[in-house]
Amino acid sequence: MHATDRIFALDALRGFAVMGILLMNIVSFAMPEQAYINPAAWGGQGIADIIAWAIGWILFDGKMRGLFSLLFGASMLLVIDRAEMAGGNGRRTHLFRALWLFAFGAAHYLLLWWGDILMLYALVSLVALLFVGKEPIALVKLAFAAFALHFLIVAALMGPIYAYQNAAAQPGASADTLNGYATLATALGKPGTQAIVDQVTTYRSGFASIVAHQFATFGETFTAMFLYLSLDTLGFMLLGMAMLKGGFLTGGWDMEQYRRTASHCFLIGLLPMIALAVWVIASGFDTVTTFGAFIAWSFPFRIPLTVGYAALFLWIIGRMQNHWLIARVGAAGRTAFTNYLGTSLVMCALFYGWGLGLFGKIDRAPLYLFVLLGWALMLLWSKPWLDRFAYGPLEWLWRSLARGKLQKMRKSVSP
């Protein structure tokens, strides 16, 4: 591996993850948020658009975020260990990092994009901090306990929703029942609602209007995201710690072990995800069916697929570690914080009304051309920057704020 105190395999894996995050976030940048849950809500109903949804949902939805969460847990552990090896207080170091991460996330949400995950990571990491000293097997058990609890909660949530749907479908259902179900369906991403029209109007407006909307919805949106994703995220962070301690995420396993792990995980996860996608399509993207598959029934299969992607990417990194493209992916991973927030700036400038105003105007299938643009930008700027500087711009700022003093930015030049 590359001779620095960094772990190249981990950086390259993070590069794949931040690129994968854009693959899923592009819909939320460019369309009403209901389109992320239900493709019938917005984005075209052509065959190409349905295929684009199916491929994205089966292969990537939740898995790239899971991979990002794995890597956050691993990186958190590395930061703590390195601080303690230098004679500092590792937990205190992380607390300051988490504080500033939350601040970055709040600014990201309020000034740019409603889909921020940094605030969630900052808060959940404080819980994960309680378990950093655990052995790998204990961390795995805790991770799967968090996963199980998450699944039980979302599965239990679907029971009353199905009951409400059945009650509304009965002949002679009361006006209160029908109105209540209509309100519920709107919250579940039902196509054709006024809420969708309002979102399109908002995000095609100017910067001040959008920021005012973000401030007005901050509490409700962040609370919903935290309640839904906190246990999921905690599970992946703990699993990432275990995988780092076990050598999996450092690229230390035999290449054949990574290949077999990827094969087994994809075999476990892909067929059920395909079956769920077929069920959703066959339902005509029924609101409750689609929401249930999105929020609950796909979750157990996201876990092996997330691990499968980690194994697959590490196998590719190990086999191609000297390839120029992997070097650029690794650089994108070292600047993942800047790339994540920079992507929001670029995509909001393309889609929001204060920029080019393309919000809601691009169908789902051609939307992925913008992903290629984002990937190209990440790969083009990251390595030349790191050839000259020790950190990405926002990595430097985060590190300086967390440590309370400006860090050395420019690399030393050998005489």
Secondary structure, 3 states (H helix, E strand, C coil): CCCCCCCHHHHHHHHHHHHHHHHHHHHHHHCCCHHHHCHHHCCCCCHHHHHHHHHHHHHCCCHHHHHHHHHHHHHHHHHHHHHHHCCCCHHHHHHHHHHHHHHHHHHHHHHCCCCCCHHHHHHHHHHHHHHCCCCHHHHHHHHHHHHHHHHHHHHHHHHHHHHHHHHHHCCCCCHHHHHHHHHHHHHCCCCCCHHHHHHHHHHCCCHHHHHHHHHHHHHHHHHHHHHHHHHHHHHHHHHHHHHHHCCCCCCCCCHHHHHHHHHHHHHHHHHHHHHHHHHHHHCCCCHHHHHHHHHHHCHHHHHHHHHHHHHHHHHHHHHCCCCHHHHHHHHHHHCHHHHHHHHHHHHHHHHCCCCCCCCCCCCHHHHHHHHHHHHHHHHHHHHHHHHHECCCHHHHHHHHHHHCCCCCCECCCCC
